[in-house]
């Protein structure tokens, strides 16, 4: 029986990581073919960057739906639904032949075909893609958090980051390498979108059939609440999460820290403007992602080690080192190394070192701390809220880079009918302009990110201990109820009076402890356990 249980958990983790791979592959498709998509849809860099913005706006608005689905339904089924939805939207992007055309019938996007094809436009299709991504991502993260403890959570999230980055590699290589080819007059960049869509459908079906959510199985016998009651509970839970100081700080740094990663979606375009071929660009970007994957795993492991030695500061120190190192490394890559394809080795070396160094934050600090500062039942909410706040603001990075590129640093479109030498010269000038825009979008946000992390030294220890006190009280209450079933008797030393839990009224729990009934660790943690403890007090301390 134990063997079967372990086998089921292993299959679930494998399939969930496969979903993470496809999620990241889907996200990395478009940046790899910005140049081809821009030519096919007749749009400029600002328009290309806005495709990510449209997706993120829809994605952010759907995170409340993701929390509701994860609480009410089997999380593995929620992940499967998300995979099917983003697969459909990805397939529609591959069919698009205009930048923005909501509805209507236009000529076929594929040269050589004679029948007209319904079209939503790339912007609308990419926006719809955000629905599936929003539904799946928080469920994946909360499943990983629930399956680990404080001592190995960083490594677990490091592995999730590594497998997700494998998806980025596959998606980026798929789009970059297939882009210059065609099949039956279908451009290669369209084929890459169709291919990822089909694979996502297969993964979604496998997850639905074979994956298992242990929490859902264990709670299957609980009576279902009404829709309105659950929505009220989720709103109250979200309010409590948002009030946690450490959550506010991590979201603030995440907004600035995610901005550079979104801006790096222009990196393939920058490499191609320098003069690197599609294959060389794919290799360099793959090297960067591989090094980032290893860096995430290394950061997660080091975070676990330092959190044992320095419980209140180890994870935070790592993230400040990681974010601070991005500033000089980005300057070396974008401003110092010559914009020439002959310097490919130096580009690859610096990109590898940069990937290893700047990718620690999520696995080492953010995700493990999120799991420690809220009760277990609130983990889906905190991951969804984090994604919601960070993704919408960070999604402005590509349009900002596009605006800087065109209006500040002098990007020049290649004149029609230009000779090859003129095209090469213009590309080199545009590569220099793009490098300056990218560095602006990396250095300033990373400096702010490093600075904001400093506030966690004050808030993280308090928020972590508060969550532990909450968990301790809940476990004690359950133990007392199990030892003293309410068969007409009275609970000794416990008086409970509840009315409409989490619906605006307080749920009061009176707990009486003896003088020596609770040990503290040379600090004032004892004050975190007052005789009259309420859920609202927990949020305000």
C-alpha positions in Angstrom: 0.0 0.0 0.0 2.9 2.3 0.9 4.6 1.5 -2.4 1.4 2.4 -4.3 1.1 5.6 -2.4 4.8 6.6 -3.1 4.3 5.6 -6.8 1.2 7.9 -7.1 3.0 10.8 -5.5 6.0 10.3 -7.8 3.8 10.2 -10.9 2.0 13.4 -9.7 5.3 15.3 -9.1 6.6 14.2 -12.5 3.4 15.3 -14.3 3.2 18.6 -12.4 6.8 19.4 -13.4 6.0 18.5 -17.0 3.2 21.0 -16.8 5.7 23.6 -15.5 7.9 22.8 -18.4 5.1 23.4 -20.9 4.0 26.5 -19.1 7.5 28.0 -19.5 7.9 26.7 -23.0 4.7 28.5 -24.0 5.9 31.8 -22.4 9.3 31.6 -24.2 8.0 31.0 -27.7 7.2 34.6 -28.6 10.5 36.3 -27.6 12.4 33.9 -29.7 10.6 34.9 -32.9 10.0 38.6 -32.2 11.8 39.5 -35.5 9.7 37.1 -37.6 6.4 38.0 -35.9 7.1 41.7 -36.3 7.6 41.2 -40.0 4.6 39.0 -40.4 2.2 41.2 -38.4 3.8 44.5 -39.5 4.4 45.8 -36.0 7.3 47.6 -34.3 9.2 46.7 -31.0 6.7 48.5 -28.9 3.9 46.5 -30.3 5.8 43.3 -29.8 6.4 44.2 -26.2 2.7 45.0 -25.7 1.8 41.4 -26.6 3.3 40.3 -23.2 1.4 43.2 -21.5 -1.9 42.1 -22.9 -1.3 38.5 -21.7 -0.3 39.7 -18.3 -3.3 41.9 -17.8 -5.7 39.0 -18.5 -3.5 36.6 -16.5 -3.6 38.9 -13.4 -7.3 39.4 -13.6 -7.8 35.6 -13.6 -5.7 34.8 -10.5 -8.8 35.1 -8.2 -10.4 32.4 -10.3 -7.3 30.3 -9.9 -7.5 30.5 -6.1 -11.2 29.6 -6.1 -10.7 26.6 -8.4 -7.8 25.3 -6.3 -9.7 25.6 -3.1 -12.9 24.0 -4.4 -11.6 21.4 -6.8 -8.8 18.9 -7.3 -5.6 20.9 -8.0 -4.3 18.5 -10.5 -7.5 18.9 -12.5 -7.1 22.6 -12.3 -3.6 22.3 -13.7 -4.9 20.1 -16.5 -7.6 22.7 -17.3 -5.1 25.5 -17.4 -2.9 23.4 -19.8 -5.8 22.9 -22.2 -6.7 26.5 -22.2 -3.2 27.9 -22.8 -2.8 25.3 -25.5 -5.9 26.5 -27.4 -4.7 30.1 -27.1 -1.2 29.3 -28.3 -2.6 27.5 -31.3 -4.7 30.6 -32.1 -1.5 32.8 -32.0 0.0 30.5 -34.6 -3.1 31.2 -36.8 -3.0 35.0 -36.4 -2.2 37.1 -39.4 -2.9 40.6 -37.9 -1.6 42.2 -34.8 -5.1 43.1 -33.5 -8.3 42.1 -35.2 -11.0 40.9 -32.7 -13.1 38.6 -34.8 -14.0 38.7 -38.5 -12.8 36.6 -41.4 -9.6 37.4 -43.3 -7.5 35.9 -45.9 -5.5 32.8 -44.8 -2.3 33.4 -42.7 -0.5 30.7 -44.7 0.8 31.6 -48.1 -0.4 29.3 -50.8 -3.7 28.4 -49.3 -6.9 29.6 -50.9 -9.6 29.4 -48.2 -10.2 32.3 -45.8 -9.5 31.7 -42.1 -11.2 33.1 -39.0 -8.8 35.3 -37.1 -8.7 36.8 -33.6 -5.4 38.7 -34.0 -2.2 37.9 -32.2 -2.9 40.5 -29.4 -6.3 39.0 -28.5 -5.0 35.4 -28.8 -2.0 36.1 -26.7 -4.2 37.8 -24.1 -6.5 34.7 -23.9 -3.3 32.7 -23.3 -3.1 34.3 -19.9 -6.2 32.6 -18.6 -4.7 29.1 -18.7 -1.3 30.3 -17.3 -3.1 32.0 -14.4 -5.1 29.0 -13.5 -2.2 26.5 -13.5 0.7 28.4 -11.9 -0.5 28.9 -8.3 -1.8 25.3 -8.1 1.6 24.0 -9.2 3.5 26.1 -6.6 1.2 25.2 -3.7 1.4 21.5 -4.5 5.2 21.7 -4.3 5.0 23.8 -1.0 2.6 21.3 0.6 4.9 18.3 -0.2 8.0 19.8 1.5 9.1 21.3 4.9 11.2 24.2 5.9 14.5 22.3 5.6 14.2 21.2 2.0 11.7 23.6 0.5 14.4 25.6 -1.2 15.7 22.6 -3.1 12.2 21.6 -4.1 11.5 25.0 -5.6 15.0 24.9 -7.2 14.1 21.7 -9.0 10.8 23.3 -10.1 12.7 26.3 -11.4 15.2 24.0 -13.2 12.4 21.9 -14.9 10.6 25.1 -15.8 13.8 26.5 -17.3 14.1 23.3 -19.4 10.8 24.4 -20.8 12.2 27.8 -21.6 15.1 26.2 -23.3 12.9 23.9 -25.4 10.4 26.7 -26.2 13.2 29.2 -27.1 15.2 26.7 -29.2 12.0 25.4 -30.8 11.0 28.8 -32.0 14.4 30.1 -32.9 15.5 27.0 -34.8 12.2 26.4 -36.6 11.7 30.1 -37.5 13.8 30.2 -40.7 12.2 27.0 -42.0 8.8 26.3 -43.5 6.6 23.3 -44.1 3.9 23.2 -46.8 4.3 27.0 -47.1 3.6 27.4 -43.4 6.2 29.7 -41.7 8.4 28.0 -39.1 7.4 30.4 -36.3 3.7 29.3 -36.7 4.7 25.7 -36.6 6.5 26.2 -33.3 3.3 27.6 -31.7 1.2 24.7 -33.1 3.7 22.2 -31.8 3.8 23.5 -28.2 0.0 23.7 -28.3 -0.4 20.0 -29.2 2.2 18.9 -26.6 0.4 21.0 -23.9 -2.9 19.2 -24.7 -1.2 15.8 -24.3 0.3 16.8 -20.9 -3.0 18.2 -19.7 -4.8 14.9 -20.5 -2.1 12.9 -18.7 -2.4 15.1 -15.6 -6.1 14.7 -15.6 -6.0 11.0 -15.8 -3.0 10.0 -13.6 -2.1 12.8 -11.2 -3.4 13.0 -7.7 -4.0 15.8 -5.2 -3.6 14.3 -1.6 -5.2 17.3 0.1 -8.3 17.0 -2.0 -8.6 13.3 -1.3 -8.2 13.8 2.4 -10.9 16.5 2.4 -13.3 14.7 0.1 -15.7 13.9 3.0 -16.0 17.5 4.1 -19.4 19.2 3.4 -19.3 21.7 0.5 -19.9 25.3 1.4 -22.0 27.5 -0.8 -20.4 29.5 -3.6 -21.1 32.8 -1.8 -19.7 31.6 1.5 -16.5 30.3 -0.1 -16.0 33.6 -2.0 -16.3 35.5 1.2 -13.8 33.2 2.9 -11.3 33.7 0.0 -11.7 37.5 0.1 -11.1 37.6 3.9 -8.1 35.2 3.4 -6.7 37.5 0.7 -7.1 40.5 2.9 -5.2 38.8 5.7 -2.4 37.8 3.4 -2.0 41.3 1.9 -1.7 42.7 5.4 1.4 40.6 6.2 4.4 42.9 6.1 6.8 40.4 4.6 4.4 39.6 1.8 4.2 43.3 0.9 8.0 43.6 0.9 8.6 40.5 -1.3 5.9 41.7 -3.7 7.6 45.1 -3.9 11.0 43.6 -4.6 9.4 41.2 -7.0 7.9 43.9 -9.1 11.3 45.5 -9.5 13.1 42.2 -9.7 10.8 40.7 -12.3 11.2 43.8 -14.6 14.7 42.9 -15.8 13.6 39.3 -16.6 10.7 40.5 -18.7 13.0 43.0 -20.4 15.4 40.1 -21.3 12.7 38.9 -23.7 14.5 41.2 -26.2 17.8 39.4 -25.7 17.4 37.1 -28.8 16.6 40.1 -30.9 19.7 41.9 -29.6 21.9 38.9 -30.4 20.5 38.7 -33.9 21.0 42.4 -34.5 24.7 42.0 -33.5 25.0 39.4 -36.3 24.6 36.0 -34.6 22.7 33.4 -36.7 19.5 31.8 -35.5 21.4 28.7 -34.3 24.0 30.8 -32.5 21.3 32.9 -30.9 19.5 29.7 -29.8 22.7 28.3 -28.3 23.5 31.4 -26.4 20.0 31.8 -25.0 19.9 28.1 -24.2 23.3 28.5 -22.3 21.8 31.4 -20.3 18.7 29.5 -19.4 20.7 26.3 -18.5 23.0 28.3 -16.2 20.0 30.0 -14.7 18.4 26.6 -14.0 21.6 25.4 -12.2 21.8 28.7 -10.4 18.2 28.3 -9.1 19.0 24.9 -7.8 22.2 26.1 -6.2 20.4 29.1 -4.7 17.7 26.9 -3.3 20.2 24.5 -1.7 22.3 27.4 -0.3 19.1 29.0 1.0 18.2 25.8 3.0 21.8 25.6 4.4 22.0 29.2 5.4 18.5 29.2 6.8 19.6 26.6 9.3 22.7 28.5 10.3 21.2 32.0 10.2 17.4 31.5 10.5 16.5 35.1 10.4 18.8 36.4 7.7 20.4 33.6 5.6 17.9 33.5 2.8 17.7 37.3 2.6 21.5 37.7 2.3 21.6 35.3 -0.6 19.0 37.3 -2.6 20.8 40.6 -2.0 24.0 39.0 -3.4 22.1 37.6 -6.4 20.3 40.8 -7.3 23.3 43.0 -6.7 25.5 41.0 -9.0 23.2 41.6 -11.9 24.3 45.3 -12.2 28.0 44.8 -13.0 27.5 41.6 -15.0 24.8 43.2 -17.2 27.1 46.2 -17.8 29.9 43.8 -18.9 27.6 41.9 -21.2 25.7 44.8 -22.8 28.1 47.8 -22.7 31.7 46.4 -22.6 31.9 43.4 -24.9 32.1 44.5 -28.5 28.9 44.1 -30.6 30.4 41.7 -33.0 29.6 38.0 -33.7 33.4 37.2 -33.5 33.1 37.8 -29.7 30.7 34.9 -29.3 32.8 33.1 -26.7 32.9 36.2 -24.4 29.1 36.6 -24.8 28.5 33.0 -23.9 30.9 33.1 -20.9 29.4 36.2 -19.4 25.8 35.0 -20.1 26.6 31.7 -18.3 28.1 33.5 -15.2 25.2 35.9 -15.2 22.6 33.1 -15.4 24.3 31.3 -12.5 24.4 34.4 -10.3 21.1 36.3 -10.7 18.7 33.4 -10.5 18.7 32.6 -6.8 15.8 34.8 -5.5 12.8 32.7 -6.2 14.0 29.3 -5.0 16.3 30.6 -2.2 14.1 33.3 -0.7 10.7 34.2 -2.1 8.9 30.9 -2.4 10.2 29.3 0.8 9.4 32.4 2.8 5.8 32.6 1.4 5.2 29.0 2.6 6.5 30.0 6.1 4.5 33.2 6.8 1.0 31.9 6.2 -1.0 28.8 7.3 -0.8 25.8 5.0 -4.4 26.4 3.7 -3.5 29.9 2.5 -0.5 28.9 0.3 -2.4 28.9 -2.9 -3.7 32.4 -2.1 -0.3 33.8 -1.3 1.3 32.4 -4.5 -1.6 33.6 -6.6 -1.6 37.1 -5.1 2.2 37.3 -5.6 1.9 36.4 -9.2 -1.0 38.8 -9.6 0.9 41.9 -8.3 4.2 41.1 -9.8 3.2 39.9 -13.3 1.0 42.9 -14.2 3.6 45.5 -13.3 6.6 43.5 -14.6 4.8 43.0 -17.9 5.3 46.7 -18.6 9.0 46.0 -19.1 8.9 44.9 -22.8 6.9 48.0 -23.9 9.2 50.2 -21.8 12.2 48.7 -23.5 10.5 49.2 -26.8 9.9 52.9 -26.0 13.4 53.5 -24.8 14.8 51.8 -27.9 12.7 53.8 -30.3 12.5 57.2 -28.6 15.5 57.5 -26.4 18.4 55.4 -27.8 17.6 55.9 -31.5 16.4 52.7 -33.0 16.1 53.0 -36.8 14.1 50.7 -39.0 15.9 49.4 -42.0 14.9 51.4 -45.1 13.3 49.3 -47.9 15.5 48.5 -50.8 18.7 49.0 -48.7 21.9 47.1 -49.7 23.2 44.4 -47.5 26.0 46.5 -46.2 23.5 49.2 -45.2 21.4 46.6 -43.5 24.3 45.2 -41.5 25.4 48.7 -40.4 21.9 49.6 -39.3 21.6 46.4 -37.4 24.8 47.1 -35.5 23.6 50.6 -34.6 20.3 49.2 -33.5 22.0 46.5 -31.4 23.9 49.3 -29.5 20.7 51.2 -28.9 18.9 48.0 -27.7 21.8 47.2 -25.4 21.5 50.6 -23.7 17.8 50.2 -23.3 18.2 46.7 -21.9 20.8 47.9 -19.4 18.6 50.7 -18.2 15.7 48.2 -17.7 18.1 45.8 -15.7 20.3 48.0 -13.6 17.8 50.4 -12.0 15.2 47.7 -11.0 17.9 45.3 -9.7 19.3 48.1 -7.5 15.8 48.7 -6.1 15.3 45.0 -5.6 18.5 44.6 -3.6 17.5 47.6 -1.5 14.0 46.5 -0.7 15.1 43.1 0.5 16.8 44.9 3.4 13.4 45.5 5.1 12.8 41.7 5.4 15.4 41.6 8.2 12.9 43.3 10.4 9.6 41.7 9.3 10.4 38.1 8.3 11.2 36.7 11.8 8.0 38.1 13.3 5.8 37.0 10.5 7.3 33.5 10.5 6.8 33.1 14.3 3.3 34.4 14.1 2.4 31.8 11.5 4.0 29.1 13.7 1.9 30.2 16.7 -1.2 30.0 14.6 -0.4 26.5 13.4 0.5 25.5 17.0 -2.9 26.7 18.4 -4.8 25.0 15.6 -3.1 21.7 16.3 -3.7 22.0 20.0 -7.3 22.7 19.5 -7.7 19.7 17.2 -5.9 17.5 19.8 -8.1 18.7 22.6 -11.2 18.1 20.6 -10.0 14.6 19.8 -9.2 13.9 23.4 -12.4 15.4 24.7 -15.3 14.7 22.3 -18.3 17.1 23.0 -20.7 14.5 24.3 -22.4 16.7 26.9 -19.1 17.4 28.8 -17.2 20.6 29.1 -13.7 21.4 27.8 -11.3 22.1 30.6 -9.5 25.4 30.3 -11.0 26.0 26.8 -14.0 28.2 25.9 -14.9 28.7 22.2 -17.4 31.1 20.9 -17.7 31.3 17.1 -20.1 33.1 14.8 -19.8 33.0 11.0 -16.1 32.3 10.8 -14.1 34.7 8.5 -17.3 36.7 7.6 -16.6 40.0 9.3 -17.2 38.8 12.9 -14.3 37.7 15.0 -13.8 34.0 15.9 -12.7 34.2 19.5 -10.6 31.4 21.1 -9.8 31.7 24.8 -6.8 29.6 25.8 -5.5 29.4 29.4 -1.9 28.4 29.9 -0.1 27.8 33.2 2.9 29.8 34.3 5.3 27.3 32.8 3.1 25.9 30.1 5.0 27.5 27.2 8.7 27.9 26.5 10.1 30.8 24.5 13.5 31.3 22.9 14.9 34.3 24.8 12.6 36.7 23.1 9.2 38.1 23.4 7.5 35.4 21.3 5.3 34.7 24.4 3.5 37.9 23.7 2.4 36.5 20.3 0.1 34.1 22.2 -2.3 36.3 24.1 -5.1 34.8 26.2 -7.7 36.2 23.8 -6.5 35.4 20.3 -8.5 36.3 17.2 -7.8 35.9 13.5 -7.7 39.7 13.1 -5.1 40.0 15.8 -3.0 37.5 14.0 -3.0 39.8 10.9 -2.3 43.0 12.8 0.5 41.9 15.2 
